[in-house]
Amino acid sequence: MIRPSAVSDGRARRTDVPLALVGPTASGKTEASIELARRLGAEVVVIDSMTLYRGMDVGTAKPSPGERAAVPHHLIDVADPVEPFSVARFQHLARVALAAIRARGRAALLVGGSGLYYRAVVDELEFPGTDRLVRVSLETEAEALGPQALHARLAAFDPIAAGRMEPANARRVVRALEVAALTGRPFSSFAEAWGRYPLERVRVAGVTLPPDALRARIETRVGRQLDEGLVDEVRRLLDRGFASFLTASQAIGYLEVADHLAGRLTLDLAVERIVRRTRALARRQMAWFRRDPRIRWFEAGPEGAAALVDDIEDYLG
């Protein structure tokens, strides 16, 4: 079933703006994207916060080597797991890739489930940097004077930002003052673009599934990941010294299997937690995407997005 959208049909296909296929994890976007990209003459730009890490293949459900050979893919395996990586860096790399794709006269098809990374690429969002010395200085002040004192300072410079946070929330107050110190701009000024969804910046199709169908697909995918060697993959990462990253990143699947290998979880309990956390991730992803009125939603059944390729092609093409 095709759901109505705020975006009207009938526009000619654009190659100067990216096309996009978004939706929750395990909805079948990867499989559908290969055929879509082939039909549309597009190259795939993967919009995901974990597939960019080398060595994390099975647990992130990366496109297979065969799929990547069939259609050019970008932003996969661009960093080691312990390498610092920010959404601002992803934004830069994605825009470089999009420019190169346009220069080749090809369409770009963004594919993924990360709403933050998707918006970072298609919209004019800014991500201010950080400075450890400035931040530590502000944190020291917050500890000595209390966060309310820093909140009062913020309110004098940026009342809009101050009004959006609790005076006792030291972390948020410090961040707002850090950005102001580094940029000379109010922290609230960086939020203005978040509420804008320019139609001309992207043409995007979204996949949604009934909860029962999505849960079944998640359970099936987790089982397949175990069969494809998830436990061995996590063991290799641990052997390479990436234990601190797996813990800090809370990477779904990797954290649970690492706990299993350490004897803290049975494999069955690890699988149960992976499924539960993946379902929670899917809900968060959909909460992000439902804010975007540009998305034309297509409802899939148990077979996932692959069954919708004809309809999505008609819309994107």
N, C-alpha and C positions, 0 to 999 in steps of 0.2 A: 504494500500500500504506500502511496506517495502522500505525504502530509503537506498541507498548504504552507506557504512561506511568505515572509514579508517582502521577499525579493520577487519581482515579476519575471515571468518567462519572456522569451522572444528576443533576448539580446543576442547579437552576433557573437560568435566565439572571439575571445581576445587572447592574443599571445603576448601582449605587452604587460599583462598582469598575471600573476600565478593562478592556477586552478588549485583546488584543494579537496581532499577527501579526509574527513575527520570522524571521530566517534570513539566509543569506549574500547578499552583493551579487549582482545579476544573476539571482536565483532567481525573479523575476516577482512579487515582493510588491506592487509598486505597482499593477500591472494587476489583481491579485486583490483588492486592498484596495478599489478603487472599487466593484466589484460587491458585495463583502462589506458595505461601509458602507451601500450603498443598501438591501440586504436587511435589515440589522440596525437601520436607522434611526440610524446612528452618524455622528459627525464624526471625521475623521482627524487624529490628532496625530502628526506625522512625527518619528521618533526617529533623528536623523542629525546628525553633527557638521559636515557641509559644506553641506547644502541650506539651512541657515539663513542662508547668505551671499547677499546680493544680487549679481546679475551673474554668478553661477556656476551656470548652468542646464544647459547641454548636458553638461558634464563630470561633473556630480553626478547626472545622470539624474533631475532633478526631475519631479514630476508635471506634465503639460502644462497649459496654461491651460484646455483643455477638460475635463480630469480634475478640476481644481480648481473649475471651474464646476459640475460635476455633483455634487460632494460637498464640503462645507466642509472646508478644510484649515487646520491651525495649525502655527506654528513654521517657516514657510518665509519666507525673505527678511526676517529680523528684524535683520540686522546687515550693515554693510559689511565687505569682506574685511580691511581694516586695523584694524577696531575690536576692542579686547580682548574676548574672549569666553571664559567659563569654564564648566565643567560645572555649577558652582553657580548661575550665572545661568540656564543652560538649565533646571535643576531648578525654579527659581522660576517662570520663564515657563510651563513645562509645567503646573505645579500650578495656576497662575492659569487657564490654558486649561481644565484638567479641571474646576475648580470652576464656570466659566462654562457648560461643556457640561452638567454635572449640573443647574445652575439652570434650564437650558432643557428639562429632562426628557429629554435625549438620552443615548444611550450614547456612550462614547469608544472609539475604536479606535486604539491605538498601533501604528504601522507603522515598521519600520526594521531596520537591521543593526548599530547601535552598542550593544553589550552594556553598556558603561559608562553611556551616556545612558539606556538602558532601565531599568537598575537604579536610577539616580539618581531616576527619576520614580516607580517603583512601590514602592520600598523606603525605609525610614527611614535613608538614608545621609546622613552629614554631611561637608561639604567645608570644612575650616578655611581661613580666608583667609590672606593673606600680607602682610608688611610689609617694604618694601624696606630701611629703615634697620636693622631687626632682623636681616634676612638678611645684609646686607653686613657688619654687625658680627661675626656668627658666622662668615662666610666668611673674614674677616680673621684671626680667632682660629685657625681651622682651618689657615690658611696659615702663621701664626706658630708655633703650638704643635704642629701636626700633628693630623690627624683622630682619631688614637687617643686624644688627650687629651680631645677633645670627646665621643668615644664613651664614655669612662670617666665623664664627667659625666652623660651620658644614662643609663648603666647604673645610676647611683645613684638617679635619679629614676624611670626607666621601664625596669626590667630586661627586660620583655617585648619592647618595641620594640628595645632594644639587642641582644637575643638573635636578632632576625630580620634583622640587617644586619651586613655585614662592617665591622670597626672602621676599615678604610682607605677606606670609601665615604663621602667627605666630603659629597657632595651629599645622600645620604639622612640622614646624621647631622645635618647642618645643618637640614634640613627638619623633622626630629623635634623638635629643640630650639627651632626657630622656632615651631612649633605650640604647644609647651608654654609658651613665653614669652607668646604672644598669648592663650591660652585658660586657662592654669592647669591644664590637664588633660593626663594622659599621652597621648602620640601613639597608643599602642596602643589606647586607649579608643575611638578613632574607627573602628577596624577590626572591632569586635565585630559590628556589624550585617551585615558582608559575608558572614558564614557562615550567616546566617538567611534562609530563603526562605518567609515566611508565605503559606500558601495563600489566605488571605482577601484578599490585596492585589491580585490580578490573575488573570485567566483567559486563558491564552496558548497559542496554536498556533504551532508552528514548522515551517518548510519546509526540507527537506533534499533534495539531489539527488546522484546518483552523480557521482564526479569527472569522468568524461568528458563527461557531459551539462552539468555546470556550466562546464567549460572551454569547450565549444562555445558556450554562451550568453554567456559573457564575451567571446569573440572576436567573436561577432555584434554584441554591444552596442557594443564599441569601434569596429567598422566603421560602425555606424549613427551613432555620435556624430561621427565624422569627416564623414559625409555630411550631418549636421545642422548642421555649422559649428563644430566644436570649435576648429579652428585660428583662425578669425576671433574666436571668443569670447576665447581666450587673448590674441590680439593687442589686443583692446579693453581687457582688464584691464591689460596691460602699458602701453598708452598712457595709462591712468588713473593710473599710478604704483604699481601693486600688485606689482611684481617682487619686492620683499623679502618680501611675504606669501606669494607662491607658492613661494618658495624655503624660507622658514622653516616653512611648514605642511606641506611635502612632499606637497601635494595631488596625488593620483594623477591622471594625465592632464594636468594643468595644468603641472606641473614638466617633464614630458617634452616637451610641445609648446613650452614656453618655451625649452627647450634647443634644440629644432629651429629655432625662429625666430631664435635667436642663432647658428645655424650650427654648433652643437656636436653635433647628431645629425641623421642623415637621418630622413625621415618614417617609413620602414619600421622603422628601429631604435627610434624613439620608440614606435611602435605595439607592437612586440615587448615593450618594457619596461613599457608600460601594462598589457598582458595579464598579464605575469609578476607585477607588483606587485598587480594586482587579484586574481589567484589567491591570492597570499600573504595579502591582506586577508581574503578569504573564509575561509581556514583559521583566521586569528586570530579572526574573528567566531564561527565555530563552536566554537572552544575556549572562548570566553566563555559562549555559550549552553548548551553541554553541561553546565556546572556547575549549571544551574538545574533542579531536579527537577519544577518546576511546568509545564514545557513539554511539551505533547503533540505529538509529532513526526509529520508527514505527509510521506511520500516522494513526490516528483514525478519525472516523466520529463523528456524533452527539451523538452516544452511548458511546463514550469515550473508555478508556483503557480496559474495561472489555471485549470488542469484540476482543481484540488482544491477549488474554491470550495464545492461542495455539501457535501463532507465537513467542511470547516472551519466552514462555517455551522452545520451540525448540532452541532458541538462547542461553538462559541462561543455559539450562540443558545439 
